[in-house]
Amino acid sequence: MLYLVPTPLGNLKDFTYRAVEVLQSVEVILCEDTRTSSKLLNHYGIQKPLSPYHQHNEHKIVEHLIQQLSTGKTMALITDAGTPGISDPAFLLVRACIKANVKVECLPGATAFVPALVNSGLTTNSFVFEGFLPLKKGRMTKLKQLTSEKRTIILYESPMRLVKTLDELASYFGADRQCCVSRELTKMFEENYRGSLKEVADYFRQKTVKGEIVLVVEGNPLKLKDIEEEGD
């Protein structure tokens, strides 16, 4: 059996009792970075064998893991932070488990885009999660596609590319489109900065940006208005 276990975004207290119980019960814990995971596991007194599972080795080891799981071994997959499969490795292994009739169970828990969306002040009843935008090939095409997106748009971004992405979004969407940048969620220096794409870009242009970042952008208000009028 394979368990997918979400881990805290930063604050180690954001971990469920059930997650601790599951990690204490499995035979092997698959993780992105053993050093990062060891801090969390040591905090909760969890002592289990750790095995690296990340984007650089998942294709090579997935069949080996399926062989072990098929013989009755129980494993858990965790990431450095958040839910496995959300902009982190998991899909290949989950798909292989399903194909091999290995039971998969995903525990509920931390995912960065949910608190970022909820505290953004933007519409939450309909949204689209796009993860990281393409770095080069396909980036312009994706931005053009998103210009007509009526739902609230959620993106992940790195500190180094944040201002560039905000400037690009302002160029494609319009400088007045509303957004919210959430960084360092659940940590000591958590920040949620709201305003127009131009205002937020200008704010972060004056700062040294650090931490994990979630960017929430208002959907196209004109497209939303058109759909509402069609419904009437």
C-alpha positions in Angstrom: 0.0 0.0 0.0 1.1 3.5 -0.7 0.1 6.5 1.4 0.5 10.1 0.2 1.1 12.2 3.2 1.0 16.1 3.1 3.7 17.8 5.2 3.7 21.3 6.8 4.5 24.3 4.6 6.7 25.7 7.3 5.2 25.6 10.8 5.8 22.1 12.1 2.6 22.2 14.1 0.6 22.0 10.9 0.7 18.2 10.9 -2.2 15.9 11.6 -2.3 13.1 14.2 -3.2 10.7 11.5 -0.2 11.7 9.4 2.1 11.0 12.3 0.4 7.6 12.9 0.7 6.6 9.2 4.4 7.6 9.0 5.1 5.6 12.2 3.4 2.5 10.7 4.9 2.3 7.2 8.1 0.4 6.4 9.7 3.0 4.1 9.2 6.7 3.7 9.9 8.2 0.2 10.9 11.8 0.3 12.3 14.6 -1.9 15.2 15.5 0.3 16.2 13.3 3.2 17.8 16.2 5.1 14.7 18.3 4.9 12.3 15.5 5.8 14.6 14.4 8.7 13.9 17.7 10.5 10.1 17.0 10.5 10.4 13.3 11.3 12.8 13.9 14.1 10.5 16.5 15.6 7.8 13.9 15.8 10.0 11.0 16.9 9.5 9.1 13.6 12.4 6.8 12.9 11.9 4.9 9.6 14.1 4.2 6.6 14.1 7.1 4.1 14.5 6.7 0.4 14.9 9.6 -2.1 12.1 10.0 -4.6 12.2 13.2 -6.7 11.9 14.5 -10.2 15.4 13.4 -11.1 15.1 9.7 -10.2 11.3 8.9 -10.3 11.4 7.5 -13.9 14.3 5.2 -13.0 12.9 3.8 -9.7 9.2 3.7 -10.2 9.1 0.1 -11.4 11.4 -1.1 -8.6 9.0 0.6 -6.1 6.0 -1.1 -7.7 7.7 -4.5 -7.3 8.2 -3.9 -3.6 4.7 -2.6 -3.1 3.3 -5.6 -5.0 5.0 -8.0 -2.6 3.2 -6.4 0.4 5.5 -3.6 1.4 3.9 -0.5 2.8 5.3 2.9 1.9 4.5 6.6 2.4 5.4 9.4 0.0 6.1 12.9 1.4 7.5 16.1 -0.1 9.6 18.9 1.3 6.4 20.8 2.0 2.7 20.4 1.0 0.8 17.6 -0.7 2.6 15.1 -3.0 1.5 15.6 -6.6 0.8 19.3 -6.4 3.9 20.7 -8.2 5.8 17.9 -6.7 6.5 14.2 -7.8 3.7 11.7 -7.2 1.8 11.3 -10.5 4.0 8.6 -12.0 4.0 6.4 -8.9 0.3 6.8 -8.3 -0.5 5.9 -11.9 1.8 2.9 -11.7 0.2 1.8 -8.4 -3.3 1.9 -9.9 -2.2 -0.1 -12.9 -0.6 -2.7 -10.7 -3.6 -2.8 -8.3 -1.6 -1.4 -5.4 -3.9 0.4 -3.0 -3.2 4.2 -2.8 -4.5 6.5 -0.1 -4.0 10.2 0.1 -4.3 12.0 3.5 -5.8 15.5 3.6 -3.4 18.2 4.7 -1.3 21.3 3.8 -1.4 22.7 0.2 0.0 26.2 -0.2 -2.5 27.4 -2.8 -5.5 26.9 -0.6 -4.7 29.4 2.2 -3.2 31.8 -0.5 -6.5 31.7 -2.4 -8.7 32.1 0.6 -6.9 35.1 2.1 -6.4 36.8 -1.3 -9.8 38.5 -1.1 -10.5 37.3 -4.7 -13.3 35.1 -5.8 -13.0 31.6 -4.4 -16.1 29.8 -5.8 -14.3 29.1 -9.1 -10.6 29.0 -9.7 -7.9 27.3 -11.8 -4.5 26.1 -10.5 -1.8 26.5 -13.1 1.3 25.7 -11.0 4.5 27.1 -12.5 4.3 28.8 -15.9 6.6 27.4 -18.6 10.0 29.0 -18.3 10.6 29.5 -22.0 8.9 27.3 -24.6 5.1 27.7 -24.4 5.2 30.6 -21.9 3.8 33.2 -24.3 1.1 30.8 -25.5 0.1 30.0 -21.9 -0.1 33.7 -21.0 -2.3 34.4 -24.0 -4.6 31.5 -23.1 -5.0 32.9 -19.6 -6.0 36.4 -20.7 -9.5 35.1 -21.3 -9.7 32.9 -18.2 -12.7 34.1 -16.1 -11.8 32.1 -13.0 -9.4 33.2 -10.4 -5.9 32.1 -11.5 -3.4 30.5 -9.1 0.3 30.3 -9.9 3.4 29.2 -8.1 6.6 31.3 -8.7 10.2 31.5 -7.5 11.5 34.6 -5.8 13.9 35.3 -8.6 11.2 35.4 -11.3 8.4 37.0 -9.3 8.7 40.6 -10.6 9.3 39.5 -14.2 6.1 37.4 -14.0 4.1 40.2 -12.5 5.3 42.5 -15.2 4.4 40.0 -17.9 0.9 39.4 -16.4 0.4 43.2 -16.3 1.3 43.4 -20.0 -1.0 40.6 -21.0 -3.9 41.1 -18.5 -3.7 44.8 -18.0 -1.9 46.7 -15.2 -5.1 47.2 -13.1 -5.9 43.5 -12.8 -6.1 42.6 -9.1 -3.8 40.1 -7.5 -2.3 38.9 -4.2 1.2 37.5 -3.6 1.5 35.2 -0.6 5.0 34.2 0.5 6.5 32.3 3.4 3.0 30.9 4.3 2.7 29.7 8.0 6.3 30.9 8.7 7.5 33.7 10.9 7.7 36.3 8.1 4.5 35.4 6.2 3.4 38.1 3.9 0.3 38.6 1.8 0.5 41.7 -0.4 -2.6 42.7 -2.4 -3.2 45.2 -5.1 -3.1 45.7 -8.9 -0.5 43.8 -10.9 1.5 47.0 -11.4 1.2 48.0 -7.7 2.4 44.6 -6.5 5.2 44.4 -9.1 6.4 47.9 -8.0 6.3 46.9 -4.3 8.4 43.7 -4.8 10.7 45.5 -7.2 12.0 47.5 -4.2 12.6 44.4 -2.1 14.8 41.3 -1.9 12.2 38.6 -2.4 12.6 35.4 -0.5 10.6 32.3 0.3 8.0 30.1 -1.5 5.5 32.2 -3.4 1.9 31.7 -4.4 0.5 34.3 -6.9 -3.3 34.6 -7.1 -4.7 36.7 -9.9 -8.2 38.0 -10.6 -10.0 36.3 -13.5 -10.9 38.3 -16.6 -13.8 40.5 -15.3 -15.1 41.2 -18.8 -15.3 37.5 -19.6 -17.1 36.9 -16.3 -19.6 39.7 -17.1 -20.3 38.2 -20.6 -21.1 34.8 -19.1 -23.4 36.4 -16.5 -25.2 38.3 -19.1 -25.6 35.2 -21.3 -27.1 33.4 -18.3 -29.7 36.2 -17.8 
